[in-house]
Structure formats: C-alpha cells, structure tokens
C-alpha cells in the first residue's frame, strides 16, 4: 500500500463554520411520529439556512441528516456524515423520548469536547422530546461538557410543526455565538509595532490568545510599512482612485492648508491603507492593529510619518473606494485587547462595524446640567443625555465611518457627515484626522476585553448601551473641550450608573457594536470560557427574554465563574 498524495484543491467550505442539525428517536415509536421527527429536523435546518451571516456577507452552511439516531449504529453514521461535511456546530431537535447514551452521547464521542451543542425542543407532554433534552443535558453536564438547551414551542400535533419565532430567535442567537467561536479558530490578526505607549492593557497575550481562542497574532514591525511607503509599494492607479473617491464625497471638508505638501501627506496616509490591506491579505488576516505612537508620528527624534486615522477607519467600515466590503476590525495604538473585543463583537453581530473610542470624559447628570447652564442652555430635564449623563467616546483613530450615520444609512449618507481636518496635538500636523458626531438612538453593546495574570483568564466587561445626540452648539463645545478634530460618540450605558462606569473601566479604550444583544455575547463567553463582568447594581442577575438561561453545567458546579475557572484549571 502506498502513501496517498493529497490534491492541492481544497473544498471551499474547509475550516468554515458548518452547522449540523439532527434528531434522536425512540426505535419503538410509530412511523408517523418518526416522520414527524424527520420533518422537524428538515424544518429547523431550513429555518437556520441563510440566517447566520459571516462578516463577509456569506451565510454559515447548514446541513442536516434524515437518519434518526435510534442507537449507536445511527450515531456513528450521522457522525461520519457530519465529519465529511465539515460540521463543527451541532443542533439537536428531539421530538420524542430516546436513550441519551445510545444516541447523542455516542455521537458526541466522535467530536472534540469543546464542540458547541444545542438542544432545541418543543414542550410536549405527548412526545416528550423535552424529557429527552433534560435527561441528556444532565448526563452531559455530569462529565463536564457545556451544553445549552432551548425549551421552546412547536405544536404537539401535526406532521409538519413549525417552531415559534421566539424559539427560532433563541436558536439563531446561539448559532451566531457558536459560529463565532468555531469560525475564528485558526484565523489570525496582524499587529504592526509593539505595545504602544507602554499601555499594558493593550498587550498581545500571544500564548493565552492562542490557547483560549485559537487565534494567532502575527507581529510585524512598523519599519516595514515605512520602507514600503518610501518604495511606493502600492498600485499608483488605485491610489488615484482612492483619492478621487474621498474627494468626490468630501472635497469641501478635507483641510489642506499647506497646499501641495498637505496633499502629498494625504496621499501617503491613503497609500498606507493599500499597503496594510495587501499585507493583511497575504496572511489571510481577519483584523489588525497599528501602533503609531510614539515612534511613527510623534517622536521628533525620528522621521515623522503621516497619521493612520483614515486607514484605520476604512478597515472598520463596510465600504471603501471599491464598494461594499467586509469589516476587518482594526485597533489604533496596537491595542490588541481592543482588537479582540471588536473582532468577536463584529462576528457575533454578523459583520456590523465596531467603534473604537477613548473612555474619555464621563459626564454625569450634575456635570452636564452645570455645563449647559454655563453655556446658556436650559435643559428640559427629560432629554436622554440629562437623565443619567453620558460618556464622550473620542479617539484619533479606528472610528468606523459607518458610525457617522444610522445603521441603515448608505455610503453617500454616511460620508456627507464626515470631515477630514488637519491632525493636531501629538501628531505634528502630518496628515488628516477623521471627524464626525454619531447620531443618537443607536443601540447595541459597549464592552471591553480584559486579562488578568492572577487568574490567567480573560474577562468581558459589558453593558447594553445607546448613543445620544446633544443640541448642536452644546455638542460642539464638548468636542472643542476634548479634541474638535476627532470623532465623538456620546454613549449612555443602560444599567451602569455613571459612578460605576467611571470606576470599573478596565482600560482607557472601550468599544461598541450596534445590533448586538446580550444573549449572543453570553453564549459566546460560555464557549470561549470568558468571565462575564456586568457588576451593575441596577442589572438583575437574569433578565428573561434578554439573557441566555444559565447552563446546567454552571448550576451543578457552584456557579458560572467557579465553573469557568474549573474548566480553565484555575481552581
């Protein structure tokens, strides 16, 4: 027998998230009930198909087996079907009682222990799929594997029952988390430069990131970018198209006071986007980061180079000069934990653009009331920004263009709200910043990943949040008091008080993604074994219809944090 040389042609879906839907069944049951079970499998798969979007706009593949798992033989058969199809996410939709060890537990033995599995079932007394779900979930929890159950609703009778919208939504949220967890394994991000400005909350924890998330961090020196800029290692014609695109949108809002010199600097900053984009493509990176400060553009001992604000904003946006594109989360100041936060939240939201911000001034209710009075504005008191206060989220780079308008806005509507003033303060006027004020009423999650060497674990500090819009004159004065050339987003946390928000920030940066709800984040934190930190006094431990139910594994092991520490080997 000879060794077999593999073909260099790889299946297109290799390594991508693939959801496999299946069902166990009682071999003693009548044929009509078996047909109903098969119909439920097909229905669940078809309901999921096309609904779990990846950041590139494609949908996660969904497959199903019409082989009902009665015992070990069928479990092995379905497992082989799924492995051949590349399945790495499991959805079980039981409609009848069956025998846990002979069915799903036997199937699970074919897969890694961390493969996500969900049990979605109706709440039927006639055909107790819910009984099977509880029996199997309990058995699996005993040997330390995480599962999630979704006891939902579909009709007790009829051959083609359909799950309720609430049941489907809970399953879709779970699938997004599972796809994010599995889909990012083996991916990599590229970070240019070392930890900027000595910010230890920004460090690339290479080994821990690899072990916990399956992500690689490719580290490249900024000298490579400086050299490639000097060598003009980019397509000159594409640079012209990029410059023309920017001017077509914003010519009257691009500040070039020094004429030709400033125009050349703008070209260099745009060329930087093309260079970094191509380098990221070379290594198939899903995100990136750029150190900038201090060596790149604000240390006068070296050769000053143009600011990277436009480049960073372009990566975080859903379009550029070539049209619609996938977001590639990008972090300024080589803030790797910011990059990871944005990356996970972008995937969890199906590709929504992230917002990178300084956790700048926290305006509590008293602060903003006093400031308004000083500036001749009399609040009514019922304004959203007056009820609690807000955070002025502002930073020189990484602000996605999309956040200049509402989520449904198109490219033209977004770009008309953006200006490109000369960069000031720390950057020696070498290039252009990005400036806009985000509109109000954008809802999502504001969060920040953190790491502790004491526990050896990552945590996610998070809350639901909403943007607010202030009266124009007042908003401008607030921008002027921080930096008038940078983007500003005024953010109000839903549950955190402003005192809590001030005290519990894990770093000087925080991040927001619209259209992202708590359950998805919670499911993902379960899979990734990340500690959930939402210590706000006003937030209940569990909010029905908002939070995912606590997994049984946590309940029988003393709680969520204790169990996660056990899984990490820290207890």
QUISULQUI-V964037 format. One record per residue. N is the residue number from 1. PHI is phi in radians with two decimals (NA if undefined). PSI is psi in whole degrees, 0 to 359 (* if undefined). Layout:
[[N;PHI;PSI] [N;PHI;PSI]]
//
This chain:
[[1;NA;133] [2;-1.77;153] [3;-1.16;147] [4;-1.79;124] [5;-1.40;124] [6;-1.34;149] [7;-1.17;147] [8;-1.38;351] [9;-1.46;122] [10;-1.89;141] [11;-1.00;139] [12;-0.99;327] [13;-1.58;4] [14;-1.03;127] [15;1.46;351] [16;-1.48;160] [17;-1.13;131] [18;-2.28;124] [19;-1.66;126] [20;-1.93;125] [21;-1.88;135] [22;-2.65;173] [23;-2.59;142] [24;-1.45;169] [25;-2.73;152] [26;-1.38;120] [27;-1.13;345] [28;-1.55;356] [29;-1.45;163] [30;-1.23;161] [31;-1.11;322] [32;-1.07;320] [33;-1.18;325] [34;-1.17;319] [35;-1.12;320] [36;-1.05;317] [37;-1.05;316] [38;-1.10;320] [39;-1.12;324] [40;-1.16;319] [41;-1.02;310] [42;-1.09;317] [43;-1.07;314] [44;-1.08;316] [45;-1.10;317] [46;-1.20;327] [47;-1.18;326] [48;-1.41;331] [49;-1.02;127] [50;1.48;354] [51;-1.75;346] [52;-1.80;98] [53;-1.57;136] [54;-1.53;162] [55;-1.01;335] [56;-1.45;4] [57;1.63;346] [58;-1.37;164] [59;-1.76;146] [60;-1.10;139] [61;-1.24;140] [62;-2.16;127] [63;-2.19;162] [64;-2.56;159] [65;-2.00;135] [66;-1.61;10] [67;-1.48;112] [68;-1.33;134] [69;-1.52;101] [70;-1.55;327] [71;-2.83;192] [72;-1.02;320] [73;-1.05;316] [74;-1.24;326] [75;-1.05;317] [76;-1.15;320] [77;-1.12;312] [78;-1.13;321] [79;-1.04;317] [80;-1.15;320] [81;-1.02;312] [82;-1.16;318] [83;-1.14;322] [84;-1.14;328] [85;-1.49;357] [86;1.39;22] [87;-1.11;130] [88;-2.34;11] [89;-2.40;129] [90;-1.98;133] [91;-2.19;118] [92;-1.85;129] [93;-2.15;73] [94;-1.28;140] [95;-2.11;353] [96;-2.35;165] [97;-1.19;148] [98;-2.72;194] [99;-1.98;111] [100;-0.92;309] [101;-1.18;328] [102;-1.33;344] [103;-2.03;263] [104;-1.11;321] [105;-1.12;322] [106;-1.15;322] [107;-1.12;317] [108;-1.08;333] [109;-1.12;344] [110;-1.48;351] [111;-2.12;160] [112;-1.02;153] [113;-1.13;334] [114;-1.59;9] [115;-1.12;130] [116;-1.17;136] [117;-2.39;135] [118;-2.15;138] [119;-1.92;109] [120;-1.93;124] [121;-2.52;155] [122;-1.35;169] [123;-1.87;63] [124;-1.74;136] [125;-1.52;335] [126;-1.27;310] [127;-2.05;94] [128;-1.37;66] [129;-1.06;331] [130;-1.17;327] [131;-1.14;316] [132;-1.03;318] [133;-1.06;313] [134;-1.17;321] [135;-1.13;317] [136;-1.28;317] [137;-1.03;317] [138;-1.12;320] [139;-1.14;318] [140;-1.19;322] [141;-1.06;328] [142;-1.09;327] [143;-1.72;17] [144;1.54;13] [145;-1.68;142] [146;-1.38;132] [147;-2.38;161] [148;-2.20;140] [149;-2.05;148] [150;-2.29;84] [151;-1.39;98] [152;-1.92;224] [153;-2.61;129] [154;-2.56;160] [155;-1.01;143] [156;-1.26;338] [157;-2.19;166] [158;1.75;150] [159;-1.48;343] [160;-2.29;64] [161;-1.20;147] [162;-2.05;139] [163;-1.26;153] [164;-1.20;157] [165;-1.01;324] [166;-1.17;320] [167;-1.11;317] [168;-1.15;318] [169;-1.06;316] [170;-1.08;322] [171;-1.22;319] [172;-1.10;316] [173;-1.01;315] [174;-1.09;317] [175;-1.10;320] [176;-1.03;316] [177;-1.14;317] [178;-1.14;319] [179;-1.17;321] [180;-1.09;313] [181;-1.06;312] [182;-1.41;324] [183;-1.22;335] [184;-1.58;352] [185;-1.13;132] [186;1.46;354] [187;-1.43;171] [188;-2.49;156] [189;-2.06;158] [190;-2.03;128] [191;-2.14;125] [192;-1.69;120] [193;1.66;170] [194;-1.59;192] [195;-1.20;117] [196;-1.24;138] [197;0.98;21] [198;1.18;22] [199;-1.35;102] [200;-1.31;345] [201;-1.31;353] [202;-1.81;2] [203;-1.07;144] [204;-1.43;99] [205;-1.38;82] [206;-1.06;308] [207;-1.17;317] [208;-1.16;321] [209;-1.14;319] [210;-1.12;314] [211;-1.20;319] [212;-1.51;323] [213;-1.98;351] [214;1.24;19] [215;-1.77;142] [216;-1.79;146] [217;-2.00;108] [218;-1.49;127] [219;-1.93;123] [220;-2.14;150] [221;-1.45;146] [222;-1.17;342] [223;-1.04;325] [224;-1.03;317] [225;-1.17;319] [226;-1.08;317] [227;-1.13;317] [228;-1.21;328] [229;-1.12;315] [230;-1.13;322] [231;-1.40;355] [232;0.97;52] [233;-1.48;65] [234;-2.74;165] [235;-1.37;116] [236;-1.07;321] [237;-1.18;324] [238;-1.20;324] [239;-1.06;320] [240;-1.07;319] [241;-1.15;320] [242;-1.12;316] [243;-1.11;317] [244;-1.11;319] [245;-1.05;314] [246;-1.11;318] [247;-1.21;324] [248;-1.06;325] [249;-1.45;325] [250;-2.48;22] [251;-0.90;320] [252;-1.35;356] [253;-2.12;18] [254;-1.84;116] [255;-1.50;120] [256;-2.34;67] [257;-1.15;333] [258;-1.71;22] [259;1.06;238] [260;-1.06;321] [261;-1.07;313] [262;-1.17;326] [263;-1.11;320] [264;-1.15;320] [265;-1.13;320] [266;-1.08;317] [267;-1.05;319] [268;-1.12;319] [269;-1.18;326] [270;-1.28;322] [271;-1.08;327] [272;-1.05;322] [273;-1.06;315] [274;-1.14;319] [275;-1.14;310] [276;-1.15;320] [277;-0.97;314] [278;-1.22;323] [279;-1.14;321] [280;-1.15;323] [281;-1.15;324] [282;-0.98;321] [283;-1.83;10] [284;0.99;48] [285;-1.43;144] [286;-1.70;356] [287;-2.97;174] [288;-2.78;178] [289;-2.73;155] [290;-2.42;126] [291;-1.20;309] [292;1.12;271] [293;-1.22;142] [294;-1.68;328] [295;-1.09;327] [296;-1.21;308] [297;-2.36;6] [298;-2.50;20] [299;-2.00;110] [300;-1.29;1] [301;-1.34;340] [302;-1.93;182] [303;-1.41;121] [304;-1.28;138] [305;-2.16;158] [306;-1.18;149] [307;-1.10;154] [308;-1.86;17] [309;-1.03;312] [310;-1.12;318] [311;-0.98;310] [312;-1.12;320] [313;-1.13;322] [314;-1.09;317] [315;-1.06;322] [316;-1.46;2] [317;-1.79;165] [318;-1.64;12] [319;-2.75;160] [320;-2.61;202] [321;-1.17;345] [322;-1.68;5] [323;1.82;200] [324;-1.06;145] [325;-2.65;166] [326;-1.32;144] [327;-1.15;134] [328;-2.03;95] [329;-0.87;133] [330;-2.41;138] [331;-2.06;131] [332;-1.29;163] [333;1.02;25] [334;0.87;37] [335;-1.43;94] [336;-1.20;323] [337;-1.22;332] [338;-1.16;315] [339;-1.03;314] [340;-1.12;318] [341;-0.99;310] [342;-1.12;320] [343;-1.09;310] [344;-1.11;318] [345;-1.23;326] [346;-1.13;315] [347;-1.13;317] [348;-1.10;331] [349;-1.61;1] [350;1.40;22] [351;1.88;13] [352;-1.23;148] [353;-1.27;139] [354;-1.57;159] [355;-2.07;124] [356;-1.75;125] [357;-2.44;149] [358;-1.18;140] [359;-1.42;82] [360;-1.50;231] [361;-1.33;130] [362;-1.61;112] [363;-1.65;101] [364;-1.40;176] [365;-1.00;318] [366;-1.18;319] [367;-1.04;310] [368;-1.26;329] [369;-1.13;316] [370;-1.15;317] [371;-1.11;319] [372;-1.09;316] [373;-1.10;320] [374;-1.11;334] [375;-1.85;18] [376;1.30;23] [377;-1.95;130] [378;-1.84;103] [379;-1.15;151] [380;-1.32;334] [381;1.78;342] [382;-1.78;4] [383;-1.12;144] [384;-1.01;322] [385;-1.32;347] [386;-1.64;334] [387;-1.14;323] [388;-2.25;327] [389;1.95;190] [390;-2.86;168] [391;-1.84;134] [392;-1.48;102] [393;-1.54;114] [394;-2.60;135] [395;-2.73;158] [396;-1.27;337] [397;-2.40;171] [398;1.33;356] [399;-1.26;115] [400;-1.00;134] [401;-0.94;325] [402;-0.99;333] [403;-1.35;5] [404;-1.45;356] [405;-2.59;180] [406;-1.25;158] [407;-0.94;327] [408;-1.49;0] [409;-1.20;147] [410;-1.56;178] [411;-0.98;314] [412;-1.11;318] [413;-1.15;323] [414;-1.14;308] [415;-1.20;336] [416;-1.22;345] [417;-1.68;4] [418;-1.99;137] [419;-2.09;164] [420;-2.26;76] [421;-1.28;165] [422;-1.12;138] [423;-1.17;141] [424;-2.23;190] [425;1.07;254] [426;-1.38;351] [427;-1.95;14] [428;0.95;30] [429;1.05;28] [430;-1.66;74] [431;2.09;191] [432;-2.06;142] [433;-1.51;180] [434;-2.07;130] [435;-2.31;135] [436;-2.86;169] [437;-2.06;126] [438;-1.20;145] [439;-1.25;166] [440;-1.45;172] [441;1.24;24] [442;-1.65;121] [443;-1.91;146] [444;-3.14;209] [445;-2.00;137] [446;-1.89;131] [447;-2.72;169] [448;-2.76;127] [449;-1.33;145] [450;-2.38;159] [451;-2.32;145] [452;-2.29;126] [453;-1.25;341] [454;-1.16;316] [455;-1.67;340] [456;1.21;25] [457;-2.25;156] [458;-1.59;149] [459;-2.22;155] [460;-2.10;117] [461;-1.66;123] [462;-2.63;161] [463;-2.77;155] [464;-1.15;151] [465;-2.66;163] [466;-2.54;143] [467;-1.45;155] [468;-2.25;151] [469;-1.93;129] [470;-1.66;161] [471;-0.92;142] [472;-0.93;312] [473;-1.14;319] [474;-1.18;317] [475;-1.05;319] [476;-1.16;322] [477;-1.14;324] [478;-1.17;318] [479;-1.08;316] [480;-1.07;327] [481;-1.31;344] [482;-1.88;283] [483;-2.75;115] [484;-1.32;351] [485;-1.72;358] [486;-1.86;163] [487;-1.21;148] [488;-2.29;132] [489;-2.30;123] [490;-1.65;116] [491;-2.04;133] [492;-2.04;119] [493;-1.24;149] [494;-1.35;317] [495;-1.95;327] [496;-1.16;135] [497;-1.32;163] [498;-1.19;330] [499;-1.12;315] [500;-1.09;317] [501;-1.08;319] [502;-1.11;319] [503;-1.46;332] [504;-1.81;7] [505;-1.10;127] [506;-1.45;352] [507;-2.84;180] [508;-1.52;358] [509;-2.08;149] [510;-2.50;172] [511;-2.53;149] [512;-2.41;141] [513;-2.30;130] [514;-1.42;160] [515;1.20;18] [516;-1.98;127] [517;-1.88;160] [518;-0.98;318] [519;-0.99;317] [520;-1.08;314] [521;-1.07;318] [522;-1.15;316] [523;-1.03;315] [524;-1.11;318] [525;-1.08;328] [526;-1.10;310] [527;-1.11;316] [528;-1.45;355] [529;1.03;44] [530;-1.73;135] [531;-1.22;134] [532;-1.63;121] [533;-2.08;104] [534;-2.42;71] [535;-1.49;23] [536;-1.26;129] [537;-1.03;327] [538;-1.43;353] [539;-1.69;122] [540;-1.08;158] [541;-1.10;322] [542;-2.42;126] [543;-1.97;110] [544;-1.12;135] [545;1.50;352] [546;-2.06;309] [547;-1.51;156] [548;-1.35;145] [549;-1.08;146] [550;-1.11;128] [551;-1.08;145] [552;-1.00;324] [553;-0.95;321] [554;-1.24;319] [555;-1.11;321] [556;-1.51;1] [557;-2.16;19] [558;1.71;6] [559;2.14;166] [560;-1.10;308] [561;-1.13;318] [562;-1.07;315] [563;-1.13;318] [564;-1.10;323] [565;-1.19;323] [566;-1.07;315] [567;-1.10;328] [568;-1.45;357] [569;1.27;27] [570;-1.81;3] [571;-2.16;*]]
//
